Amino acid sequence: MKFRGASPQSPVACPGRGRRAGERGGIISKLIGLLVLCVLFAAVYVVRHPLLRIAGRFWIVEDAPQPSDAIVVLGDDNYLGERAARAADLFHAGWAPRVVASGRNLRPYAGIAELIEHDLIADGVPAGTIVRFSQRAANTREEAAALAHLFTEHGWRRILVVTSNYHTRRARYICERLFPPGTELRVVPASDSAYNPDSWWESRGGLKIFFQEAVGMLVAMWELRHSEQGETNENKPAQTRGPVPAGPLQPSPLLYFTGVYS
């Protein structure tokens, strides 16, 4: 007597077999993904030095000098006075009739401006052509605002700004937004012994400068985000005497965190 239904020879579905096949497929996919990731990491490792050089050079901009009303040395200069030396070279080349030594006060009777002035004279710039500009700016933004006031007072419209190579991109970004309208700005880098764009990652000083500059640029972009629409009071100059006023010129807390002045 035969019963209706599945024959003994009929294939019977096995849930465990399909599950094992799915697990094998998942493992293979993960292995392929891991292999691709390893290849990617290996490729980045092989070309890491060119990529780091590109990153290091990103912060450096260099404009061709043009005949100007003044050469401005931004503070703070380094121990070797390399910003002052570059400004002296530009002065001797005849690009401007005067050099502004800009720097913050360290004491009521002395500050960075005096040190830059001393370096300029040592580099052959006549004392009578140096404009010492002492201020109490806490960062580049406040310094640029104070300088804008100085330029307006003297009617200077063509400006050569000299600063350290790593600081040029951020300095130009800030100065373009805070200097008086119509200012013809050129930014000229000075070499800095603490920062080599082709090997910055090999020294503690180079690493510190690179990442401080990255944070400083982000802070500048945030603080000046409305400057082109005139929605802030960033052009208000920092005081050259007395305390820095409260308000928009107060430095960002991020600058205290990173220890950046320039």
Secondary structure as UniProt FT lines:
FT   TURN            8..9
FT   HELIX           15..46
FT   HELIX           48..58
FT   STRAND          70..73
FT   TURN            79..80
FT   HELIX           82..92
FT   TURN            93..94
FT   STRAND          99..107
FT   TURN            108..109
FT   STRAND          110..111
FT   HELIX           112..122
FT   TURN            123..124
FT   HELIX           127..129
FT   STRAND          130..135
FT   HELIX           140..154
FT   STRAND          158..164
FT   HELIX           165..167
FT   HELIX           168..178
FT   TURN            181..182
FT   STRAND          184..190
FT   TURN            193..194
FT   TURN            197..199
FT   HELIX           200..202
FT   HELIX           204..223
FT   TURN            224..226
FT   HELIX           227..229
FT   TURN            234..235
FT   TURN            248..249
FT   HELIX           253..258
//
